[in-house]
Amino acid sequence: MSDFLKVLLNIRSLRAALRELSLDQLKEAHEKIELIYLERLEQAEKEQAAQAEHLNKLAEFQAMLADAGIDPAELVGSTPAATTAKAKRAPRPPKYRYVDNGQEHTWTGQGRTPKFLAEQLEQGRQLDEFLI
């Protein structure tokens, strides 16, 4: 939490900080904070009204579907598993090849650098030397 919020949300700290202000400055700060509070309150009320309207429309459409004898699940689709399953992307092709203890290894260039390659790079070799 920032220092400003610590002062603002703690009554003792706030009193101590505001003692340094003149009464006119304190009044101006009060008006600005109240204005911001009222703006946020209005915004929250608008969001609640929009949410209530959305829920009313959903209930209205559900009633219309029930009157027509249609199950709402039919509108979504016949295979719900197909729509919720995410397609898995193909693995990245290897970009680098190196031989460690007689075994050939590859690396895509993504993620942490393999330990063997990191050691080789520290010894002065270039990563381009391992390109496929």
TORTORGU-581349 format. One line per 3 residues: number of its first residue (from 1); their letters; for each residue x, y, z of C-alpha. Coordinates in steps of 0.25 Angstrom, whole numbers, padded with zeros to 4 digits, always signed. Each point is the difference from the previous one (the first is absolute). Layout:
BEGIN
NUM> A> X Y Z ~ ...
end
This chain:
BEGIN
1> MSD> +0000 +0000 +0000 ~ +0005 +0014 -0003 ~ +0004 +0010 +0010
4> FLK> -0011 +0009 -0004 ~ -0011 -0011 +0002 ~ +0006 -0003 +0013
7> VLL> -0002 +0014 +0005 ~ -0013 +0002 -0007 ~ -0007 -0013 +0006
10> NIR> +0006 +0002 +0014 ~ -0008 +0011 +0008 ~ +0012 +0003 +0009
13> SLR> +0010 +0002 -0011 ~ -0011 +0008 -0008 ~ -0002 +0009 +0011
16> AAL> +0015 +0002 +0002 ~ +0002 +0003 -0015 ~ -0012 +0009 -0001
19> REL> +0005 +0009 +0012 ~ +0010 +0006 -0009 ~ -0011 +0005 -0009
22> SLD> -0008 +0013 +0001 ~ -0015 +0000 +0002 ~ -0001 +0005 -0015
25> QLK> +0009 -0011 -0005 ~ -0008 -0010 +0008 ~ -0013 +0004 -0005
28> EAH> +0005 +0000 -0014 ~ +0006 -0015 +0002 ~ -0014 -0004 +0006
31> EKI> -0008 +0006 -0012 ~ +0010 -0007 -0010 ~ -0001 -0014 +0008
34> ELI> -0015 +0002 +0001 ~ -0001 +0003 -0015 ~ +0008 -0013 -0004
37> YLE> -0009 -0008 +0010 ~ -0012 +0004 -0007 ~ +0005 -0003 -0013
40> RLE> +0004 -0014 +0004 ~ -0014 -0002 +0007 ~ -0007 +0005 -0013
43> QAE> +0009 -0010 -0008 ~ -0003 -0011 +0009 ~ -0015 +0002 -0001
46> KEQ> +0000 +0001 -0015 ~ +0008 -0014 +0000 ~ -0010 -0006 +0009
49> AAQ> -0012 +0005 -0008 ~ +0007 -0006 -0013 ~ +0002 -0013 +0007
52> AEH> -0015 +0000 +0005 ~ -0005 +0003 -0014 ~ +0009 -0011 -0006
55> LNK> -0005 -0010 +0010 ~ -0015 +0004 -0003 ~ +0003 -0002 -0015
58> LAE> +0005 -0014 +0003 ~ -0012 -0003 +0008 ~ -0009 +0005 -0011
61> FQA> +0007 -0008 -0010 ~ +0000 -0013 +0008 ~ -0015 +0002 +0002
64> MLA> -0002 +0002 -0015 ~ +0008 -0013 -0002 ~ -0008 -0008 +0010
67> DAG> -0013 +0005 -0006 ~ +0005 -0004 -0014 ~ +0005 -0014 +0006
70> IDP> +0014 +0002 -0003 ~ +0011 -0004 +0009 ~ +0011 +0011 +0002
73> AEL> +0011 -0011 -0001 ~ -0005 -0003 -0014 ~ +0004 +0014 -0004
76> VGS> +0014 -0001 +0005 ~ +0004 -0012 -0009 ~ -0001 -0015 +0000
79> TPA> +0014 -0003 +0005 ~ +0004 +0009 +0012 ~ +0013 -0007 +0001
82> ATT> +0004 +0004 -0014 ~ -0002 +0015 +0003 ~ +0007 +0000 +0014
85> AKA> +0012 -0008 -0004 ~ +0012 +0009 -0004 ~ +0008 -0004 -0012
88> KRA> +0014 -0004 +0004 ~ +0011 +0007 -0008 ~ +0011 -0008 -0006
91> PRP> +0013 -0001 +0007 ~ +0011 +0010 -0005 ~ +0010 -0005 -0009
94> PKY> +0014 -0001 +0006 ~ +0010 +0011 -0004 ~ +0013 -0004 +0007
97> RYV> +0007 -0014 +0000 ~ +0011 -0004 +0010 ~ +0007 -0012 +0004
100> DNG> +0002 -0002 +0015 ~ +0007 -0013 +0006 ~ -0002 -0007 -0014
103> QEH> -0015 +0003 +0000 ~ -0006 +0009 -0011 ~ -0010 +0010 +0006
106> TWT> -0008 +0011 -0006 ~ -0006 +0013 +0005 ~ -0011 +0009 -0006
109> GQG> +0007 +0013 +0005 ~ -0012 +0003 +0010 ~ +0000 -0001 +0015
112> RTP> +0013 -0002 +0008 ~ +0013 -0003 -0007 ~ +0004 -0014 +0002
115> KFL> +0012 -0002 +0010 ~ +0009 -0005 -0010 ~ -0002 +0011 -0010
118> AEQ> +0001 +0011 +0011 ~ +0014 -0006 +0004 ~ +0004 +0000 -0014
121> LEQ> -0004 +0015 -0002 ~ +0007 +0004 +0013 ~ +0013 -0007 -0006
124> GRQ> -0001 +0010 -0012 ~ -0008 -0008 -0010 ~ -0011 +0006 -0008
127> LDE> -0014 -0004 -0001 ~ +0000 +0000 -0015 ~ +0010 -0011 +0000
130> FLI> -0011 -0010 +0005 ~ -0011 +0005 -0010 ~ -0006 -0012 -0008
end
